[in-house]
Amino acid sequence: EAASTIFGPHTLDGYIQEFSRLARDMVAGTPSEPGTPPPDMESELIQLMPEAHCDRVAHGSKFGDVVSGKDVQASYAAGAIAKATFHGANPRHNQRPRGTFLTVERINADGTT
């Protein structure tokens, strides 16, 4: 997989270096220097895999519908497990480059996330 990253075989070492630095800063309560972002190489991406086939869900359903886990709670205690299954699509059909398919957010007491 190293050929799939801009840092090649040095990717793991880079992650260890940066996550260690972030952890030290968090423990010390000091802001972390953002450093230089990696270059944007999106225009140089090549597609080596064949196109993914069309995504479909059962009639009457739509992507994002909950299949199982409809009994999820509004909040959970620390250490509790929440589990749900959704109708999803092939991740290769991502229409949100540099985005994500799922986020987990915490609502603070003041209502901010």
C-alpha positions as a printed NumPy array, in Angstrom:
array([[  0.   ,   0.   ,   0.   ],
       [  2.951,   2.359,   0.369],
       [  2.8  ,   3.123,  -3.33 ],
       [ -0.682,   4.557,  -2.758],
       [  0.507,   7.368,  -0.494],
       [  2.538,  10.476,  -1.224],
       [  5.015,   9.507,   1.512],
       [  5.515,   5.942,   0.255],
       [  7.171,   3.556,   2.706],
       [  7.722,   6.427,   5.18 ],
       [  3.998,   6.953,   5.829],
       [  3.847,   4.959,   9.078],
       [  6.904,   6.738,  10.489],
       [  5.326,  10.075,   9.602],
       [  2.063,   9.145,  11.326],
       [  3.925,   7.996,  14.434],
       [  5.947,  11.211,  14.493],
       [  2.944,  13.509,  14.108],
       [  0.544,  11.627,  16.401],
       [  3.255,  11.486,  19.079],
       [  3.753,  15.245,  18.753],
       [ -0.006,  15.858,  18.947],
       [ -0.322,  13.605,  22.012],
       [  2.517,  15.446,  23.795],
       [  0.89 ,  18.798,  23.026],
       [ -2.5  ,  17.563,  24.254],
       [ -1.019,  16.283,  27.52 ],
       [  0.845,  19.567,  28.006],
       [ -2.274,  21.567,  27.11 ],
       [ -0.415,  23.557,  24.469],
       [ -1.636,  24.347,  20.943],
       [ -0.029,  22.269,  18.198],
       [  1.722,  23.85 ,  15.263],
       [ -0.199,  22.846,  12.131],
       [  2.949,  22.467,  10.034],
       [  2.987,  22.464,   6.258],
       [  0.076,  20.621,   4.634],
       [  0.933,  17.96 ,   2.061],
       [  0.687,  19.022,  -1.576],
       [ -2.689,  18.695,  -3.311],
       [ -2.091,  15.927,  -5.839],
       [ -5.732,  15.258,  -6.714],
       [ -5.173,  16.296, -10.332],
       [ -2.55 ,  13.541, -10.653],
       [ -4.782,  10.671,  -9.486],
       [ -5.189,   7.786, -11.89 ],
       [ -7.921,   5.136, -11.906],
       [ -6.574,   1.589, -12.055],
       [ -9.75 ,  -0.206, -10.996],
       [-12.779,  -0.691, -13.232],
       [-15.797,   1.497, -12.573],
       [-18.106,   0.292,  -9.809],
       [-21.559,  -0.876, -10.858],
       [-24.749,   1.041, -10.162],
       [-25.914,   1.11 ,  -6.533],
       [-29.498,   0.154,  -5.723],
       [-31.667,  -0.369,  -2.654],
       [-34.936,  -2.282,  -2.326],
       [-38.125,  -0.644,  -3.589],
       [-39.504,   1.704,  -0.935],
       [-36.089,   2.209,   0.676],
       [-33.472,   4.883,   0.194],
       [-29.783,   5.234,   0.927],
       [-29.229,   6.111,   4.57 ],
       [-32.36 ,   4.334,   5.814],
       [-31.763,   2.36 ,   9.01 ],
       [-32.017,  -1.393,   8.393],
       [-31.361,  -2.522,  11.962],
       [-30.791,  -0.55 ,  15.136],
       [-33.937,   1.558,  14.982],
       [-33.999,   1.417,  18.772],
       [-30.925,   3.65 ,  19.084],
       [-31.005,   6.101,  21.953],
       [-30.514,   9.861,  21.855],
       [-27.464,   9.544,  24.108],
       [-25.267,   6.851,  25.611],
       [-23.16 ,   6.567,  28.743],
       [-19.39 ,   6.371,  28.394],
       [-18.391,   2.861,  27.328],
       [-21.855,   1.961,  26.001],
       [-22.132,   0.53 ,  22.496],
       [-24.416,   1.929,  19.806],
       [-25.017,  -0.285,  16.778],
       [-26.996,   0.367,  13.607],
       [-26.973,  -0.834,  10.   ],
       [-27.831,   1.494,   7.117],
       [-28.526,   1.101,   3.416],
       [-25.257,   2.204,   1.87 ],
       [-23.548,   2.437,  -1.475],
       [-20.192,   1.467,  -2.886],
       [-17.617,   3.805,  -1.302],
       [-15.971,   4.191,  -4.699],
       [-18.984,   6.289,  -5.713],
       [-17.843,   8.994,  -3.309],
       [-19.165,  12.376,  -4.376],
       [-17.357,  14.056,  -1.48 ],
       [-13.609,  13.935,  -2.182],
       [-11.659,  14.714,   0.976],
       [-14.899,  14.194,   2.896],
       [-16.227,  11.283,   4.899],
       [-19.164,   8.908,   4.83 ],
       [-19.769,   9.055,   8.564],
       [-19.002,  11.442,  11.366],
       [-19.443,  10.966,  15.08 ],
       [-19.958,  14.252,  16.855],
       [-20.297,  15.251,  20.46 ],
       [-22.777,  17.926,  21.494],
       [-21.344,  20.089,  24.251],
       [-23.405,  21.455,  27.137],
       [-23.647,  24.818,  25.34 ],
       [-25.105,  23.129,  22.228],
       [-21.973,  23.393,  20.08 ],
       [-20.411,  20.391,  18.344]])
